[in-house]
Amino acid sequence: MDAKIVATRPFDGQRPGTSGLRKKVKVFRQPGYLENFVQAIFDTRADLEGGMLVLGGDGRYYNRQAIQVILRMAAANGVSEVLVGRGGILSTPATSCIIRKYRTQGGIILSASHNPGGPDEDFGIKFNTPNGGPAPETVTEAIYARTGEIDNYRTLEAADLDLDRLGEVKLGDTRVKIIDPVADYADLMESLFDFTAMRRLFDSGAFKMRFDAMHAVTGPYAREILENRIGATPGTVMNGEPLEDFGKGHPDPNLAHAKELVAMTKGENGLDFAAASDGDGDRNMVLGKDFFVTPSDSLAVLAANAQHAPGYKDGIAGIARSMPTSQAADRVAEALGIPCFETPTGWKFFGNLLDAGRITLCGEESFGTGSDHVREKDGLWAVLFWLNLLAARKQSVAEIVKEHWQGFGRNYYTRHDYEAVEPQAAGDLMDHLHRLLPDLPGTKFGNYQVEYADDFAYTDPIDGSRSEGQGVRVGFQGGSRIIYRLSGTGTEGATLRVYLEFFEADAARHDQETQEAMRPLILIARELAQIETRTGRTEPNVIT
């Protein structure tokens, strides 16, 4: 079976974002489009020739077809062995786990994360390096540069492989192993958390929980871990079958897109604990009875209580948070006497800190939390950490968080997303803010006086690399902040994200409704950026 060289054209010039390349399915199905990007990976990653590759995705539409294309190309490009999740399924954190456990030369993940799936929706691809994490900029830039030069790709003429049968087959000279996508990851979770204590929690009969897999990739993982290994009642995992269109839902675990789950936590008979994960399994939402845990608070609470989980019983080395994430974790780090790093948005920025042993826990406000067990954020890991905490402390979610606020103070926090904004209008809005920055310090908006205003830049403390233009920050005396960023996770238009935060030390004022408490700061943010005038939007699409 000989390799075939297929002539093609250079790529369309679109630079992959921090989460890889995301486009509509119809774009990926253009002749040569997927192949060009994949060939660029093989051309720039010399260690893949004769090496081992992990391959899988979140099960969205086009996942299986893309895997067959990549397998034939891997064989034609001399990859020695490919580990593929059965059915083409591998969550993003599970892929990282497998890369690290088997010391492979990297992995290809097929996902558009929390974006919708289906024939007319989104698809994505990214490469993870041998540490299990997203490719750093040096790697993505090399891949991007190659896509602009490429004039052919290598493939085999071969029939599709059966992705649903465990075992090893040959494709040319390449060994293709169809593996259980869940087992290695589940074993890792069992080594980190006290499954026995969690089982006792469920065996009590008084504890009610649901996990919403949103018809995305974590369904099989949650069923194996929660229902089979820990002993939760069958049916605890809802929407657990991965579907190509995610059941026509939006697999984004937030208050807007998981309304059914949120409703189940309301009232006297509400669930004690509820959680959800996203399309590829790297994000999480945590709820208690009549209580929503913000991702920022979740990171801080887990850090303050890490010793309750066996995998972290000896303490944590440090914490890192993305710049837009609230400063709640900073207060925990100060109390523990450990460092807290503020990084740009994008999980790859945590990778160097994790590899160097400078941090143990890390998180982003966009529902992503993780640790040094893998090099991706990990939704189900965060849920299990909370379960471990509930079992150990024998308190409710609300009691644990409110006790945390009493000890550390409360960082009120919200994010307002304006989705599919016309790109020119979004760019003009950010230009407007940049022009304001030099004159803002000292300006008063009611009771809020600006202390600093800048465009966040970050120098990596490990490799010295510099990242600029990471988001406009307006900081006020007392710790309140407004942050503006344009997100690159969508495939249509631009998403303007506005993050707002203020600190409340007075425990008597910790029970205010978040949006009402933050109303003055919300109005300042809209006025400062001229959001309605420049975008035509009077309200955000999503509030979290």
VMD Tcl script that draws the C-alpha trace (Angstrom):
set ca {
  {0.00 0.00 0.00}
  {1.89 3.04 -1.29}
  {1.55 6.66 -0.28}
  {-0.06 8.96 -2.79}
  {0.94 12.59 -3.26}
  {-2.05 14.82 -4.02}
  {-1.55 18.27 -5.49}
  {-3.30 21.05 -3.60}
  {-3.31 24.81 -3.12}
  {-1.90 26.82 -0.19}
  {-4.24 27.43 2.70}
  {-6.69 30.35 2.81}
  {-4.41 32.46 4.99}
  {-6.57 32.18 8.13}
  {-4.36 32.01 11.20}
  {-5.43 29.37 13.77}
  {-6.50 30.82 17.11}
  {-5.38 29.76 20.57}
  {-7.87 26.89 20.42}
  {-6.80 25.66 17.00}
  {-8.62 26.14 13.72}
  {-12.41 26.56 13.88}
  {-14.68 26.96 10.89}
  {-18.06 25.87 9.64}
  {-18.29 22.22 8.59}
  {-18.81 23.24 4.97}
  {-15.44 25.00 5.01}
  {-13.63 21.92 6.31}
  {-15.33 19.79 3.66}
  {-13.82 21.82 0.83}
  {-11.35 19.71 -1.20}
  {-7.94 19.86 0.44}
  {-8.92 22.15 3.33}
  {-8.60 19.70 6.21}
  {-5.79 17.89 4.41}
  {-3.70 21.05 4.07}
  {-3.82 21.78 7.77}
  {-3.07 18.18 8.75}
  {-0.16 17.94 6.30}
  {1.24 21.15 7.76}
  {1.25 19.45 11.17}
  {3.20 16.48 9.82}
  {5.58 18.73 7.87}
  {6.46 20.81 10.94}
  {6.51 18.08 13.60}
  {9.41 15.88 12.55}
  {9.12 13.65 15.61}
  {5.78 12.31 14.38}
  {7.56 10.34 11.66}
  {8.26 7.04 13.39}
  {6.44 8.32 16.46}
  {3.10 7.84 18.20}
  {0.01 10.04 17.77}
  {-3.26 10.24 19.75}
  {-6.39 11.00 17.73}
  {-10.01 11.64 18.69}
  {-12.71 14.22 19.08}
  {-15.97 15.23 20.70}
  {-18.22 13.25 18.36}
  {-19.67 16.25 16.54}
  {-20.73 16.12 12.90}
  {-17.80 15.32 10.55}
  {-15.74 13.83 13.41}
  {-15.69 10.28 12.02}
  {-14.98 11.35 8.42}
  {-12.13 13.62 9.50}
  {-10.57 10.82 11.55}
  {-10.48 8.54 8.50}
  {-8.76 11.29 6.47}
  {-6.19 11.88 9.22}
  {-5.49 8.16 9.70}
  {-4.68 7.70 6.01}
  {-2.47 10.78 6.07}
  {-0.71 9.64 9.26}
  {0.12 6.34 7.61}
  {1.37 8.06 4.46}
  {3.56 10.37 6.55}
  {5.29 7.57 8.42}
  {3.61 7.73 11.83}
  {4.42 4.45 13.56}
  {1.33 4.14 15.80}
  {-1.95 5.98 16.24}
  {-4.13 5.62 19.35}
  {-7.76 6.35 18.46}
  {-10.67 6.54 20.88}
  {-13.38 3.99 20.11}
  {-16.05 5.54 17.93}
  {-13.71 8.46 17.33}
  {-14.46 9.70 20.85}
  {-11.87 11.31 23.11}
  {-12.51 14.22 25.43}
  {-9.89 16.95 25.39}
  {-8.64 16.24 28.95}
  {-8.63 12.49 28.24}
  {-6.49 13.13 25.15}
  {-4.03 15.04 27.31}
  {-4.06 12.19 29.84}
  {-3.28 9.60 27.15}
  {-0.53 11.70 25.52}
  {1.18 11.99 28.88}
  {0.62 8.42 30.06}
  {1.95 6.78 26.89}
  {4.54 9.49 26.17}
  {3.38 10.04 22.63}
  {4.71 12.69 20.28}
  {1.44 14.59 20.45}
  {-2.23 14.40 19.63}
  {-4.81 15.78 17.22}
  {-8.11 16.83 18.80}
  {-11.20 17.36 16.65}
  {-13.54 19.77 18.38}
  {-14.99 23.24 18.33}
  {-15.33 23.10 22.13}
  {-18.64 24.58 23.31}
  {-19.78 25.71 19.85}
  {-22.87 24.04 18.28}
  {-22.48 20.99 16.04}
  {-24.22 19.74 12.92}
  {-23.96 19.93 9.10}
  {-24.39 23.72 9.14}
  {-22.54 24.35 12.39}
  {-18.95 24.33 13.62}
  {-15.93 22.04 13.44}
  {-12.39 22.42 14.70}
  {-8.96 20.86 14.87}
  {-5.94 21.48 17.07}
  {-2.59 19.88 17.81}
  {-1.41 19.10 21.34}
  {2.30 18.72 22.03}
  {4.06 15.89 23.95}
  {3.39 17.52 27.33}
  {-0.32 17.00 26.61}
  {-1.13 20.69 26.30}
  {-2.26 22.97 23.48}
  {0.49 23.88 21.05}
  {2.37 27.06 22.04}
  {2.62 29.98 19.65}
  {5.95 28.84 18.22}
  {4.29 25.61 17.07}
  {1.05 27.15 15.82}
  {2.96 29.82 13.92}
  {5.13 27.17 12.23}
  {2.01 25.22 11.22}
  {0.36 28.40 9.96}
  {3.40 29.39 7.93}
  {3.53 25.96 6.32}
  {-0.15 26.10 5.31}
  {0.66 29.14 3.18}
  {3.41 27.28 1.28}
  {1.98 23.81 0.86}
  {1.34 22.45 -2.65}
  {0.64 18.77 -1.90}
  {-0.35 16.35 0.81}
  {0.38 12.67 1.34}
  {-2.30 10.02 1.83}
  {-3.07 6.34 1.23}
  {-5.76 4.83 -0.91}
  {-7.45 2.59 1.64}
  {-10.90 1.67 2.92}
  {-12.24 3.27 6.09}
  {-11.31 1.51 9.31}
  {-13.87 0.21 11.81}
  {-13.63 2.75 14.63}
  {-16.09 0.91 16.87}
  {-14.12 -2.29 17.50}
  {-11.38 -2.31 20.12}
  {-8.07 -3.72 18.95}
  {-5.16 -3.18 16.60}
  {-5.20 -3.02 12.81}
  {-2.60 -2.12 10.22}
  {-2.91 0.76 7.80}
  {0.07 0.48 5.51}
  {3.00 0.23 7.92}
  {1.16 2.10 10.68}
  {-0.38 0.38 13.70}
  {-3.79 1.81 14.52}
  {-5.03 0.94 18.00}
  {-8.70 1.53 18.76}
  {-8.69 2.06 22.53}
  {-11.27 2.46 25.29}
  {-11.56 6.26 25.43}
  {-12.58 6.29 29.11}
  {-10.44 3.76 31.01}
  {-7.12 5.62 31.34}
  {-8.85 8.86 32.30}
  {-11.14 7.17 34.83}
  {-8.15 5.46 36.44}
  {-6.43 8.82 36.79}
  {-9.50 10.35 38.46}
  {-9.66 7.43 40.90}
  {-6.04 8.09 41.88}
  {-6.78 11.76 42.67}
  {-10.09 11.60 44.54}
  {-11.69 9.63 47.36}
  {-14.21 7.49 45.49}
  {-15.04 5.60 48.70}
  {-16.17 8.76 50.49}
  {-18.21 9.80 47.45}
  {-19.87 6.36 47.35}
  {-20.91 6.79 50.99}
  {-22.46 10.13 50.05}
  {-24.62 8.48 47.40}
  {-25.35 5.42 49.57}
  {-26.87 7.67 52.23}
  {-29.92 8.05 50.00}
  {-30.31 11.69 51.03}
  {-28.00 13.17 48.39}
  {-29.56 14.14 45.05}
  {-27.38 14.94 42.03}
  {-27.55 15.24 38.25}
  {-24.74 15.65 35.73}
  {-25.73 17.08 32.33}
  {-23.41 15.83 29.59}
  {-25.35 17.96 27.07}
  {-25.26 15.11 24.51}
  {-21.54 15.80 24.21}
  {-18.36 13.88 24.86}
  {-18.43 13.53 28.66}
  {-21.48 11.25 28.74}
  {-19.49 7.98 28.60}
  {-16.90 9.31 31.05}
  {-19.49 10.47 33.60}
  {-21.46 7.23 33.39}
  {-18.38 5.11 33.98}
  {-17.07 7.22 36.85}
  {-20.21 8.49 38.59}
  {-22.60 5.59 38.05}
  {-20.30 2.55 37.65}
  {-17.30 3.33 39.86}
  {-18.79 5.62 42.51}
  {-22.29 4.13 42.58}
  {-24.53 7.07 41.76}
  {-28.07 6.07 40.81}
  {-28.44 5.12 37.14}
  {-29.82 8.15 35.38}
  {-27.70 10.57 37.41}
  {-26.03 11.36 34.08}
  {-28.57 13.06 31.82}
  {-28.20 13.69 28.09}
  {-25.36 11.19 28.24}
  {-25.30 9.94 24.65}
  {-22.86 11.90 22.44}
  {-24.72 13.09 19.33}
  {-23.37 14.67 16.16}
  {-25.57 17.74 16.67}
  {-25.54 17.63 20.49}
  {-29.28 16.97 20.40}
  {-29.68 20.30 18.59}
  {-28.53 22.01 21.77}
  {-25.69 24.38 22.53}
  {-23.10 22.39 24.54}
  {-21.96 25.33 26.64}
  {-22.36 24.72 30.40}
  {-23.73 28.01 31.60}
  {-26.97 29.37 33.04}
  {-28.30 30.27 29.59}
  {-27.69 26.95 27.84}
  {-28.31 24.48 30.67}
  {-31.71 25.80 31.77}
  {-33.22 22.34 32.34}
  {-30.47 21.47 34.80}
  {-30.64 24.84 36.54}
  {-34.39 24.43 37.06}
  {-33.79 21.11 38.80}
  {-31.83 22.87 41.57}
  {-34.65 25.24 42.50}
  {-36.88 25.06 45.55}
  {-37.16 22.86 48.61}
  {-37.00 19.65 46.57}
  {-34.18 20.86 44.34}
  {-31.03 18.88 43.72}
  {-28.26 19.09 46.28}
  {-25.62 19.17 43.57}
  {-25.75 19.63 39.81}
  {-23.03 20.00 37.23}
  {-22.52 20.10 33.48}
  {-19.70 19.93 30.97}
  {-19.29 21.15 27.40}
  {-18.76 19.75 23.91}
  {-15.23 18.42 24.36}
  {-15.29 17.98 28.13}
  {-12.93 20.70 29.28}
  {-15.42 23.14 30.85}
  {-17.70 22.81 33.86}
  {-20.60 24.43 35.64}
  {-21.26 23.72 39.33}
  {-24.58 24.31 41.09}
  {-26.00 23.69 44.55}
  {-29.58 23.95 45.72}
  {-30.69 27.43 44.64}
  {-27.01 28.32 44.24}
  {-24.66 28.97 41.29}
  {-20.91 28.78 41.85}
  {-19.04 31.20 39.61}
  {-15.95 29.64 37.98}
  {-13.82 32.27 39.70}
  {-15.17 31.29 43.12}
  {-14.85 27.61 42.23}
  {-11.10 27.95 41.63}
  {-10.66 29.84 44.90}
  {-12.72 27.37 46.96}
  {-10.96 24.32 45.52}
  {-7.57 25.90 46.17}
  {-8.50 26.70 49.77}
  {-9.72 23.12 50.32}
  {-7.30 21.14 48.17}
  {-6.07 19.07 51.13}
  {-9.43 17.24 51.26}
  {-8.62 15.42 47.97}
  {-6.03 12.61 48.22}
  {-4.18 13.78 45.12}
  {-3.55 17.20 46.70}
  {-3.29 16.28 50.40}
  {0.30 17.56 50.63}
  {-0.72 21.06 49.54}
  {-0.39 23.03 46.34}
  {2.65 24.79 44.92}
  {0.83 27.77 43.47}
  {-2.24 29.02 41.60}
  {-2.67 30.65 38.21}
  {-5.70 32.42 36.79}
  {-6.41 34.11 33.51}
  {-6.41 37.89 33.66}
  {-10.23 38.28 33.31}
  {-10.85 35.77 36.11}
  {-11.75 37.36 39.44}
  {-9.09 38.02 42.04}
  {-10.69 35.63 44.57}
  {-7.90 33.09 44.06}
  {-5.28 35.76 44.80}
  {-6.61 36.08 48.35}
  {-6.39 32.33 48.89}
  {-2.82 32.24 47.58}
  {-1.84 35.08 49.89}
  {-3.32 33.25 52.89}
  {-1.53 30.02 51.95}
  {1.76 31.81 51.31}
  {2.01 30.55 47.71}
  {2.34 32.45 44.42}
  {-0.62 33.40 42.24}
  {0.08 34.12 38.56}
  {-2.10 36.28 36.29}
  {-1.85 35.08 32.68}
  {-3.51 35.87 29.37}
  {-6.60 33.90 28.39}
  {-5.69 30.56 26.82}
  {-4.78 27.33 28.58}
  {-1.40 27.11 26.89}
  {-0.18 29.95 29.14}
  {-0.62 27.68 32.16}
  {1.44 24.93 30.53}
  {4.89 26.37 31.25}
  {3.97 27.08 34.88}
  {2.61 23.54 35.32}
  {5.62 21.91 33.64}
  {7.98 23.94 35.82}
  {6.15 22.93 39.01}
  {5.34 26.55 39.84}
  {1.59 25.93 40.14}
  {-0.74 23.04 40.95}
  {-4.20 24.53 40.27}
  {-5.30 26.92 37.56}
  {-8.49 28.28 36.09}
  {-10.32 30.64 33.79}
  {-13.58 32.46 34.33}
  {-14.93 30.85 31.14}
  {-15.89 27.73 33.10}
  {-12.46 26.09 32.89}
  {-10.58 24.69 35.89}
  {-7.68 22.26 36.07}
  {-4.49 21.11 37.73}
  {-1.16 19.48 37.04}
  {-2.78 16.07 36.39}
  {-3.10 16.96 32.67}
  {-2.32 20.00 30.54}
  {-5.88 20.97 29.62}
  {-8.75 22.33 31.62}
  {-10.92 19.46 32.80}
  {-14.66 19.66 33.39}
  {-15.33 16.29 34.98}
  {-12.23 16.62 37.18}
  {-13.66 19.83 38.64}
  {-17.02 18.14 39.28}
  {-15.31 15.23 41.06}
  {-13.24 17.67 43.13}
  {-16.47 19.31 44.31}
  {-18.01 15.92 45.07}
  {-14.93 15.02 47.10}
  {-15.26 18.31 48.96}
  {-18.97 17.76 49.70}
  {-18.25 14.25 50.98}
  {-15.35 15.40 53.17}
  {-16.88 18.53 54.67}
  {-20.47 17.24 54.93}
  {-21.85 20.65 54.04}
  {-23.96 21.94 51.17}
  {-22.50 23.79 48.19}
  {-23.93 27.09 49.42}
  {-22.61 26.56 52.96}
  {-19.09 25.88 51.69}
  {-19.02 28.93 49.42}
  {-20.58 31.30 51.96}
  {-18.13 30.14 54.62}
  {-15.35 30.85 52.13}
  {-16.69 34.39 51.62}
  {-16.74 34.95 55.37}
  {-13.07 34.06 55.56}
  {-11.80 35.72 52.39}
  {-14.45 38.26 51.41}
  {-16.62 38.08 48.30}
  {-15.56 39.06 44.80}
  {-18.83 39.88 43.03}
  {-18.30 38.92 39.42}
  {-20.17 38.75 36.12}
  {-19.48 38.46 32.40}
  {-21.61 40.02 29.66}
  {-21.23 38.55 26.15}
  {-22.28 40.41 23.03}
  {-22.19 37.69 20.36}
  {-21.85 37.89 16.56}
  {-21.03 41.59 16.62}
  {-20.13 43.02 13.21}
  {-16.30 42.73 13.17}
  {-15.66 46.30 12.03}
  {-17.88 47.68 14.80}
  {-16.16 45.48 17.39}
  {-12.74 46.60 16.21}
  {-13.76 50.26 16.27}
  {-15.05 49.87 19.83}
  {-11.71 48.48 20.98}
  {-9.84 51.25 19.14}
  {-12.03 53.77 20.97}
  {-11.08 52.23 24.32}
  {-7.40 52.25 23.46}
  {-7.58 55.97 22.71}
  {-9.15 56.58 26.13}
  {-6.59 54.65 28.17}
  {-3.95 57.37 28.75}
  {-6.51 59.82 30.16}
  {-8.53 57.48 32.37}
  {-6.40 57.21 35.56}
  {-7.82 59.57 38.20}
  {-11.20 59.90 36.44}
  {-14.25 59.44 38.69}
  {-17.46 57.68 37.69}
  {-19.79 58.22 40.65}
  {-18.16 56.39 43.57}
  {-15.63 54.68 41.33}
  {-12.26 56.32 40.70}
  {-9.96 54.86 38.05}
  {-6.64 53.72 39.48}
  {-5.11 52.26 36.29}
  {-6.06 51.63 32.67}
  {-4.03 49.54 30.25}
  {-3.95 46.79 27.64}
  {-2.76 43.71 29.52}
  {0.64 42.30 28.54}
  {2.35 39.22 29.94}
  {5.95 38.12 30.12}
  {6.18 34.37 30.65}
  {8.29 33.79 33.80}
  {9.57 30.47 32.44}
  {10.59 31.11 28.82}
  {10.56 34.93 28.74}
  {8.11 35.14 25.81}
  {6.00 38.28 25.60}
  {2.25 38.42 24.86}
  {0.68 41.83 24.31}
  {-2.79 43.13 23.53}
  {-4.50 40.63 25.82}
  {-7.44 42.78 26.93}
  {-8.28 46.30 28.03}
  {-8.30 46.67 31.82}
  {-9.84 49.55 33.77}
  {-9.05 49.17 37.47}
  {-10.68 51.21 40.22}
  {-9.58 52.01 43.74}
  {-10.67 49.24 46.08}
  {-10.13 46.45 43.57}
  {-13.10 46.80 41.21}
  {-12.35 46.13 37.55}
  {-13.87 46.31 34.08}
  {-12.21 44.26 31.33}
  {-12.98 44.22 27.61}
  {-11.87 41.47 25.22}
  {-12.75 40.24 21.77}
  {-13.05 36.47 21.82}
  {-11.73 34.19 19.09}
  {-13.83 31.11 19.95}
  {-16.71 31.77 17.56}
  {-16.94 31.28 13.80}
  {-19.34 34.12 12.95}
  {-18.68 37.78 13.66}
  {-16.93 38.86 16.84}
  {-17.85 38.25 20.46}
  {-17.30 41.19 22.78}
  {-16.81 39.99 26.34}
  {-17.15 42.48 29.19}
  {-15.98 41.28 32.62}
  {-16.94 43.13 35.80}
  {-15.77 42.63 39.37}
  {-15.86 44.32 42.74}
  {-14.74 43.16 46.17}
  {-17.02 43.18 49.22}
  {-15.38 42.53 52.59}
  {-18.52 43.07 54.67}
  {-20.16 39.68 55.30}
  {-23.50 41.40 55.87}
  {-23.50 42.40 52.19}
  {-22.56 39.02 50.70}
  {-26.13 37.99 49.81}
  {-26.90 40.73 47.30}
  {-28.19 39.64 43.88}
  {-25.16 39.84 41.61}
  {-26.52 41.82 38.67}
  {-28.27 44.30 40.94}
  {-25.22 44.74 43.15}
  {-23.10 45.38 40.07}
  {-25.57 47.68 38.29}
  {-23.48 50.87 38.74}
  {-20.38 49.16 37.33}
  {-22.38 47.66 34.45}
  {-23.65 51.10 33.46}
  {-20.13 52.53 33.62}
  {-18.85 49.73 31.38}
  {-21.52 50.34 28.75}
  {-21.03 54.10 28.79}
  {-17.25 53.93 28.70}
  {-17.14 51.66 25.64}
  {-20.20 53.23 23.96}
  {-21.53 49.71 23.44}
  {-25.05 50.59 22.33}
  {-23.92 53.38 20.01}
  {-21.17 51.35 18.37}
  {-22.79 47.90 18.19}
  {-26.52 48.62 18.27}
  {-26.87 46.22 21.21}
  {-28.91 47.33 24.21}
  {-28.35 44.10 26.15}
  {-25.82 41.25 26.10}
  {-26.75 37.89 24.54}
  {-25.46 35.93 27.52}
  {-24.93 36.96 31.15}
  {-22.96 34.70 33.47}
}
mol new
graphics top color blue
foreach p $ca { graphics top sphere $p radius 0.5 }
foreach p [lrange $ca 0 end-1] q [lrange $ca 1 end] { graphics top cylinder $p $q radius 0.2 }
display resetview
